[in-house]
Amino acid sequence: MSAKTQPPSDLDELRQQIDIIDEQIQTLISQRARLAQAVGQAKGGTTTADFYRPEREAQVLRKVIERNQGPLRDEEIVRVFRELMSACLAQEEPLKVGFLGPEGTFTQSAVLKHFGHSVRALPLATIEEVFHEVEAGVADFGVVPIENSTEGTVNHTLDMFLTSPIKICGEVELRICQHLMGQMPEIGQIKRICSHPQSLAQCRAWLAQYLPGVEQIPASSNAEAARRARDEDGTAAIAGDAAAEVYGLRILFANIEDHADNTTRFLVIGRKLFPPSGDDCSSMLVSARGTEGPGVLHDLLDPLARHGISMTRIESRPSRRRKWDYVFFIDVAGHVEDDNLRDAIAEIEKNASLFRVLGSYPRAVL
């Protein structure tokens, strides 16, 4: 029997089954996209931003994780569905999302992780500019860093909320892998290392051990550092995979961060609050009426404990109203529409000289 007339092998049969399933998947994707179009028409909005509902996306992704029986990991199946939702939402016009640029920053990676690749990502020069572009409606949403698990809070982001009416609409947690990269073929040719101060700090121990005495130059972003490494002889950068790809750099050493679980939390900012998703957190800005005397902060926050609200984070910053006057940024579990949190907030407001809900938003999904 010739090779052409032999019965199909097991491999051929498996491939045919895959082809059949691929066809079914594509048909279902088209059906989903048409239904997404119908949802948009039913909402009666005029822009893609009117159709975007972060609480609904969070609910969909949680169900995806609940249904997942493998062999794909939760992270992988969630990424597939994020891209599917991103593409369906962008059928008329993609969302415009501002981020701390230039291209190749970790913040851009956070944008793509949260919104998918079907958005129009707008690289901006500063965190302040991200806030302003969202306020002005040039960007539908923005993504800004808020804290790192190793180096703590990004104070400039916190300070923007003192004067901006912008709301927090979501959060993104991104595992940060720092790589040493450059044009040079070997580490001995490095004369200086350029990176964002946070990244330099996250790699402090590694740099002290392997590149002691090499000049460290702060940059406005890791992507800017990568650009310098591309253009300057002897300059290496610390940045992520995206920067190495964008600027065509060789990764000399991978994963040089001092802590294996190094993670940065980003905030998604927008112009309005959204309904509960079922697993939410809320951020508040608050200042006590008096700044002296025992127990002032305790009395201010006591309603949270009495109403069973878990406080997950608190930071203080100068109020800029007068010297030695401070405001507190507080993260709590729950949504402001929850009865117990609503009651606690009402009590806090009575004792506060300044109080504002910055946002209630879905807890990060993976």
Buried (B, 14 or more C-beta within 10 A) or exposed (E): EEEEEEEEEEEEEEEEEEEEEEEEEEEEEEEBBEEBBEBBEEEEEEEBBEBBBBBBBBBBBBEBBEEBEEEEEBEEBBBEBBBBBBBBBBBEEBBBBBBBBBBBBBBBBBBBBBBBEBBBBBBBEBBBBBBBBBBEEBBBBBBBBBBBBBBEBBEEBBBBBBEBEBBBBBBBBBBBBBBBBBBBEEBEEBEBBBBBEBBBBBBBEBBEEEBEEBEBEEBBBBBBBBBBBBEBEBBBBBBBBBBBEBBEBBBBBEBBBBEEEBEBBBBBBBBEBBEBBEBBBBBBBBBBEEBEEEEBBEBBBBBBEEBEBEEEBBBEBBBEEEEEBBBBBBBBBBBBEBEBBEBBBEBBBEBBBBBBBBBBBBBBBB
